[in-house]
């Protein structure tokens, strides 16, 4: 199979990633932070080492401000539900994934005010668009770093500065960019990341960075291995937002994924191959490239062929993995004018080759012809 669905999850993983998961399960299977014995300490060391590696990658001073979650969706839910209350105003962009839209709508149903920041023709969210929408009531502004539909990258540093000048908090969704783009989180309030995408970790891994001085209402309540005498969740991080046992085996694999990313020029190969793929497909009649493909994502509007059928044919007849449809992002498709039929999405990874690109372009040309 030629795998071009890396925006959903990267595959294959670097071999050291599954090996680390296996090694943890065999040799380090204690519960981190839940005992004073050697296996518990060793497991805790692996979990903390992963926090440190992530902190170094994202320019975060205190690794303990990184909270592990089972995916970016849980991280985004933790942030949105932890900050936005009744009467608060939340702004989200018109390019957000359902992992932002749905918890934001749930907050609206609970009495918050929800506003949608419009995108430009390329699916970009500009600081000017944010400025028009933000008010003195705004509590939180949530913007994706890069669209999972088009790959268009937003200037989150400029948006962050603007939002802070209005006294509101920022939340950035880095599910499609962590490991692929340089992220300097030092000045951000919160950002969510997926472990199984550009960081090349296993499923069931992700996280939320929360800046010093911000304390969120927990999404989940339970044991933390600390302050056990209290009936309340502790205030210390990451314990406040990490109830229950973390996915330590998955985090052991994520640790190796982060190390793999750091050994490369993060995202260079993925972005380069995506650009080449977009150039080749852009020359095919009846195929229109959407957005600016700033990460590893190539979004394609097809004329005369259903995008889900095209994805199915790529799989069954050409052995090429892709994704057609709405990509769990109806807001983005409304913004791009593709809500009716969706798009075909091809997305590259660290192991995508020139031959893969040529084969995919040729197969799509055949299907459209």
Buried (B, 14 or more C-beta within 10 A) or exposed (E): EBBBBBBBBBBEBBEBBBBBBEBBEEEBEBBBBBBEEEBBBBBBEBBBBBBBBBBEBBEBEEBBBBBBBBBBBBBBBBBBBBBBEEEBBBBBBBBBBBBBBBBBBBBBEEEBBBBBBEBEEBBBBBBEBBBEBBEEEBBBBBBBBBBBBBBBBBBBBEBBEBBBEEEBBBBBBBBBBBBBBEBEBEEBBBBBBBBBBBBBBBBBBBBBBBBEEBEBBBBEEEEBBEBEEEEEBBEEBBBBBBBEBBBBBBBBBBBBBBBBBEEBEBBEBBBBBBBBBBBBBBEBEBBBBBBBBBBBBBBBBBEEBBBBEBBEBBBEEBEBBBBBBBBBBBBBBBBBEBEEBBBBBBBBBBBBEEEBBEBBBEBBBEBBE
